[in-house]
């Protein structure tokens, strides 16, 4: 079906850099920046074909879905595609979701580098190219594999459908490749920006930010002010990862907070971070958590296929080798004036997934205070099923983010289905209130993330708000009425049953 060869990630990078040069010329006096349009090619929501000629047809009801013709619109209205609901069932909800577009655009417009293309999207790679930080290896914290696929393909991934369009990955690119070396990056070598644009972690005397408990840091505007950073800095394009973790811990799960602790009463906080990929290239940026959470000792353990792959390739004297010795691969202590908080980042390299049967996870020492995942795709990857079940069973605080509000709602609606499918297959020694607590209806609140990555992603099939770390979902936790049943007597009894259950759940099809 697709006769034209797909461009490689390197091809796309070269094209973006050319557009950046054009934009530089148009930004000079007398120029017209609107001449440079980086809108993406629209594709049909029904047949997936690119709309090369003619004007794309946008659904008049929701103003979101793109079709190549009225025939495709009619065909998709009832039947849908790939087993998904027809557009008839989604149109009204999509219309509500589209109300978030002004919020997404307002968040972007506060930055001088914020730019909205004619199709309503934000060409983030263009800004990176303008700052000379677009590319794979050698670009510090900004290093990305490139292309349009958000995840590198690993051996454990299912094969891509025959004929499906896909931008080739950068061959040999390894998330966290800098950890295979023996030295960490500095503020300068990691950010590769002008000094005044860098949110520094090493401070000259008197330049550190104010104690976070004395200010209210609730969005990008307040964070930039607190960090005394000009909005000209593109730091938000990377720092949405640690700031989103802050949002999940403080405002979604409520397991900590900037005003919670003191010199006399410090908090030990253990976070399990599942599905880390590009984050491995920017571990020092998570030091922001130590600045934002005074008097807190944070232990963050990263899990995932990319984490496992990286640790397995670790060589003698490399930073990643510390993971094989159960040592942190990165540590940071904030200034005394900021609360002297500590951050220790560990990599779990024994397996490629987070599984409650792994001895590491079951020990009391490694029991998390919160389980999180960014841009998770909970119903797209089977590995999340064991996490979802375990956190419901043991009442573990669990929250994630999704790109789009629509996909977040689909995740939310699937949680009861997952549990309902799995529970009858389990030999659980549960009775009465315990069964009710596991199967009872929950709210699973979805909220707009004020620390999302600025700007709408470019997706050819829809105009729905879709942003990295755009929306948060509280899966388990922060409910005073929940009945905790993860007692010391119950855990051993559940362990063997859960092992068999999770093997079945890996084959579960929704």
GUVOBA-488413 format. One record per residue (C-alpha): x, y, z. Coordinates in steps of 0.1 Angstrom, whole numbers. Each point is the difference from the previous one (the first is absolute). Layout:
<recs>
REC     xx     yy     zz
REC      X      Y      Z
...
</recs>
This chain:
<recs>
REC     xx     yy     zz
REC      0      0      0
REC     29     23      7
REC     22      2    -31
REC     22     30     10
REC     30     -9     22
REC     -4     14     35
REC     26     25     10
REC     25     -9     27
REC      3     19     33
REC     32     15    -14
REC    -19     12    -31
REC    -27     17     22
REC     27     17     21
REC     16     15    -31
REC    -33     13    -13
REC     -8     16     34
REC     34     17      1
REC     -6     14    -35
REC    -34     14     12
REC     18     15     31
REC     24     18    -23
REC    -29     14    -21
REC    -17     11     32
REC     32     18     12
REC      0     20    -32
REC    -37      9      3
REC      4     11     36
REC     24     27    -11
REC    -13     36     -5
REC    -23      0    -30
REC     -6    -37      1
REC    -32    -19      4
REC      2    -31     23
REC    -35    -12    -10
REC     15     -9    -34
REC     17    -30     17
REC    -28    -25      6
REC      9    -33     17
REC    -35    -14      1
REC      0    -38     -5
REC    -16    -18    -28
REC    -37     -9      9
REC    -10    -36     -2
REC    -34    -16     -1
REC    -14    -11     34
REC    -17    -29    -18
REC     23    -14    -26
REC     34     15     12
REC      9     12    -35
REC     18     34     -2
REC    -21     28    -14
REC     25     13    -25
REC    -24     21    -22
REC    -31     19      8
REC    -13     13     33
REC     -4    -26     28
REC    -35     -5     13
REC     -4      9     37
REC    -30    -15     18
REC    -25     29      4
REC    -13    -13     33
REC     32     -3     21
REC     24     20    -22
REC     27    -26      8
REC      0    -31    -22
REC     16      3    -35
REC    -14    -19    -30
REC     11     -2    -36
REC    -36     -2    -13
REC    -36     -1     10
REC      0    -37     -8
REC     26     -7     26
REC    -18     22     25
REC    -32    -20     -5
REC     18    -33      1
REC     16      9     33
REC    -32     15     16
REC    -13    -34     12
REC     26    -26     -6
REC     32     17     12
REC     33    -16     -7
REC     23    -27     15
REC    -28    -10     24
REC     -4     36     14
REC    -34     16      4
REC    -15     18    -29
REC      4     38     -2
REC    -37      2      8
REC      8    -10     36
REC     31     23      3
REC    -12     31    -17
REC    -17     16     29
REC     28     -8     24
REC     26     13    -25
REC    -19     33     -1
REC      5      4     37
REC     36    -10     -2
REC      6     27    -27
REC     -9     26     27
REC     35     -7     14
REC     17     13    -31
REC      0     37     11
REC     16    -12     33
REC     27    -18    -18
REC      7     29    -23
REC      0     25     28
REC     26    -20     19
REC     22      1    -31
REC     -6     36     -9
REC     16     12     33
REC     34     -9    -14
REC     17     23    -26
REC     10    -32    -20
REC    -36    -12      1
REC    -13     -5    -35
REC    -33    -13    -13
REC      0    -14    -35
REC    -29      4    -24
REC    -14    -34     10
REC      1      9     37
REC     30    -21      9
REC     33     10     15
REC     32    -10    -18
REC     22     -7     30
REC     29    -13    -20
REC      1     33    -18
REC      7     18     32
REC     27    -25      9
REC     16      6    -34
REC     -1     37      6
REC     18     -5     33
REC     25    -24    -17
REC    -10    -29     23
REC    -18    -23    -25
REC     16    -34     -5
REC      9    -34     13
REC     33     -7     18
REC     21     30     10
REC    -29     24      9
REC      1     -4     37
REC    -33     -1     18
REC    -17      7    -33
REC     11    -33    -17
REC    -29    -18    -17
REC     -1    -28    -25
REC    -20     22    -24
REC    -27     -9    -24
REC    -37     -1      7
REC     -1    -32     21
REC      0     10     38
REC     16    -33     10
REC     30    -19    -12
REC     -8    -35    -12
REC     14    -27     23
REC      2    -38     -6
REC    -29     -6     24
REC    -24     23    -20
REC    -26    -16    -23
REC      8      3    -37
REC    -14     31    -17
REC    -29     -7    -25
REC     11     -8    -35
REC      0     32    -21
REC     -6     23     29
REC     18     33     -4
REC     28      4     25
REC     30     23      3
REC     31    -21      5
REC     18      2     33
REC     35     14      3
REC     20    -33     -3
REC     20     -7     31
REC    -16     28     21
REC     -3     -9     36
REC    -21     19     25
REC     23     11     28
REC     31     -6    -22
REC     19     26     21
REC     -3    -23     30
REC     22    -25    -18
REC     28     25      4
REC     19      8     33
REC    -10     37      5
REC    -33     18      5
REC     -9     31    -20
REC      3     35     16
REC    -26     28     -2
REC     19     13    -31
REC      7    -32    -18
REC    -35    -14      6
REC    -21     31     -9
REC     23     14    -28
REC    -18     34      4
REC     11     35     10
REC      8      2     37
REC    -29     23      7
REC    -25    -25    -15
REC     12    -30     21
REC    -19    -10     32
REC     32     -7     19
REC      4    -26     27
REC     34     13     12
REC     -5     34     14
REC     23     29      8
REC     -5     14     35
REC    -33     19      2
REC    -14    -12    -34
REC    -19    -30     12
REC    -38      1     -2
REC    -22      9     29
REC    -11    -28     24
REC    -28    -17    -19
REC    -23     -1     31
REC     -1     38     -1
REC    -14      3    -35
REC    -28    -16    -20
REC     13    -18    -31
REC    -31    -11    -19
REC      8      5    -37
REC     28      9    -24
REC     -4     38      7
REC      6     -4     37
REC     28    -25     -5
REC     19     23    -24
REC     -4     29     25
REC     12    -22     29
REC     30    -11    -20
REC      7     36    -12
REC      1    -13    -35
REC    -11     20    -31
REC    -29    -14    -20
REC     24      1    -29
REC     16    -32     14
REC    -14    -31    -17
REC      6    -20     33
REC    -37    -10      2
REC      5    -22    -31
REC     20    -23     22
REC    -10      8     36
REC    -36    -11     -6
REC     13    -34     10
REC     12      8     36
REC    -27     26      5
REC    -27    -25    -10
REC     14    -24     26
REC     -4     28     25
REC    -36      6    -11
REC     -8    -37      4
REC     16     -3     34
REC    -13     32     15
REC    -33      9    -17
REC    -13    -34    -13
REC     11    -26     26
REC      7     24     29
REC     28    -22     13
REC     23     31      6
REC      0     37     -3
REC     23     31      3
REC    -15     10     33
REC     -3    -34     15
REC     35     -5     15
REC     24     19     22
REC     35      0     14
REC    -12    -20     30
REC    -23    -23    -20
REC     15    -12    -33
REC    -18    -24    -24
REC     14    -31    -17
REC    -18     -3    -33
REC      4    -30    -23
REC    -13      2    -36
REC     -2    -27    -26
REC      2     15    -34
REC    -12    -24    -27
REC      7      1    -37
REC     30     24      0
REC     15      6    -35
REC     10     35    -11
REC      2      9     37
REC     32    -20      3
REC     17     27    -21
REC     -8     27     26
REC      2    -16     35
REC     16     32     16
REC    -31     20     -9
REC    -20    -20     26
REC     21     18     26
REC    -28     26     -4
REC    -20    -22     23
REC     26      5     28
REC     -4     38     -4
REC    -38     -1     -2
REC     -4    -23     31
REC     19     14     30
REC     12    -24     27
REC     -7    -31    -20
REC     22    -30     -8
REC    -12    -13    -34
REC      9    -35    -13
REC    -11     -4    -36
REC      3    -34    -16
REC     -4     -2    -38
REC    -15    -30    -18
REC     -5     -9    -36
REC     13    -18    -31
REC     24     29     -8
REC     13     -1     36
REC      6    -37     -1
REC     17      3    -34
REC     23     27     12
REC     10    -18     32
REC      8    -32    -19
REC     24     19    -22
REC     18     17     29
REC     38     -4     -1
REC     26      3     28
REC      3     36     13
REC    -31     12    -17
REC    -27     18     19
REC    -26    -26     -9
REC     22    -27     16
REC    -10     14     34
REC    -35    -14     -7
REC     14    -35      0
REC     15      7     35
REC    -34     13     13
REC     15     35      2
REC    -16     33    -11
REC     11     11    -35
REC     -7     36      9
REC     -2     20     33
REC     -7     36      9
REC     -3     20     31
REC    -17     34     -1
REC     15     30     18
REC     -7      3     37
REC    -20     32     -7
REC    -23    -21    -22
REC     -5    -27     26
REC     30    -22     -6
REC    -22    -27    -17
REC     17    -30    -17
REC     -8    -18    -32
REC     14    -35     -7
REC     -9    -16    -34
REC      3    -38     -4
REC     -4    -21    -31
REC    -17    -34      2
REC     18    -21    -25
REC     -9    -36      9
REC    -31      0    -21
REC    -16     21    -27
REC    -33      5     18
REC    -14      8     35
REC    -14    -32     13
REC    -12     -5     36
REC     15    -35      1
REC     36     14     -4
REC     16     -4     34
REC     14     36     -3
REC    -35     15      0
REC    -14    -22     27
REC     25      9     27
REC    -11     25     26
REC     31     21     -7
REC    -10      5    -36
REC    -38      4      6
REC    -10     32    -19
REC    -19     30     14
REC    -12      6    -35
REC      0    -17    -34
REC      0     23    -30
REC      3     -1    -38
REC      2     28    -25
REC    -18     -2    -34
REC     -8    -35     11
REC    -25    -14    -24
REC    -15    -24     26
REC    -21    -20    -24
REC     26     -1    -28
REC     27    -20     18
REC     -8    -33     18
REC     27      7     26
REC    -23     26     16
REC    -26    -27      9
REC     20    -14     28
REC      7     35     13
REC    -36     10     -1
REC    -12    -32     18
REC     28      1     26
REC     -7     36      9
REC    -37     -6      4
REC      7    -31     21
REC     24     16     24
REC    -14     35     -2
REC     33     14    -13
REC     -1     37    -11
REC      1     -2    -38
REC     -3     29    -25
REC      9      5    -36
REC     -2     25    -28
REC    -14     -3    -35
REC      4     21    -31
REC    -37      6     -7
REC    -31      3     22
REC    -18    -24    -23
REC     26    -27      5
REC      0      7     38
REC    -37     -7      0
REC      5    -32    -19
REC     25    -11     26
REC    -23      9     29
REC    -29    -19    -16
REC     22    -31     -4
REC     12     -4     36
REC    -33    -17     12
REC      2    -23    -31
REC     35    -11      8
REC     -8     -8     36
REC    -33    -16     -9
REC     17    -23    -25
REC     28    -10     23
REC    -17     -3     34
REC    -20    -32     -7
REC     32    -17    -12
REC     18      8     33
REC      1    -23     31
REC     -1     29     24
REC     -7     -5     37
REC    -22     31      0
REC    -33      3     18
REC    -27     26      4
REC     13     36      2
REC     33    -11    -17
REC    -17    -11    -32
REC    -22     30      1
REC     30     23      3
REC     17    -16    -30
REC    -31      1    -23
REC    -19     30     12
REC     -5     30    -24
REC     27     27      2
REC      2     34    -14
REC     35     -1    -17
REC      1     38     -3
REC     15     15    -31
REC     15     35      1
REC     17     25    -23
REC     37      1      9
REC     13     36      4
REC     36    -13     -4
REC     -6    -18    -33
REC     24      5    -29
REC    -10     33    -17
REC    -18     -4    -33
REC    -22    -24    -19
REC     15    -31    -16
REC     -2     -4    -37
REC    -25    -28     -8
REC    -14     -1    -35
REC    -33    -18      8
REC    -14     22     27
REC      1     35     15
REC     -7    -12     35
REC     23     14     27
REC     29    -24      2
REC     31     11     20
REC     28    -19     17
REC    -10     -4     36
REC    -32     19     -9
REC    -25    -17     25
REC      4    -17     33
REC    -19    -31     12
REC     -2    -10     36
REC     -4    -38     -1
REC      3     -9     37
REC      6     21     30
REC    -11     32     18
REC    -33    -15     11
REC     -6      0     38
REC    -28    -25     -4
REC     21    -27    -16
REC      7    -31     21
REC     37     -9      1
REC      4    -37      0
REC     37     -5     -7
REC      7    -14     35
REC     30    -20      8
REC    -22    -31      4
REC    -17      5    -34
REC     30      6    -22
REC     15    -35      1
REC    -34    -16     -6
REC     -5     21    -31
REC     34     -4    -14
REC     -3    -34    -16
REC    -35      7    -13
REC     10     33    -15
REC     29    -16    -19
REC    -23    -24    -19
REC    -26     27     -4
REC     24     25    -16
REC     13    -26    -24
REC    -36     -3    -12
REC     -5     37      0
REC     29      4    -25
REC    -22    -18    -25
REC    -31     19      9
REC    -16     18    -30
REC    -24     28      6
</recs>
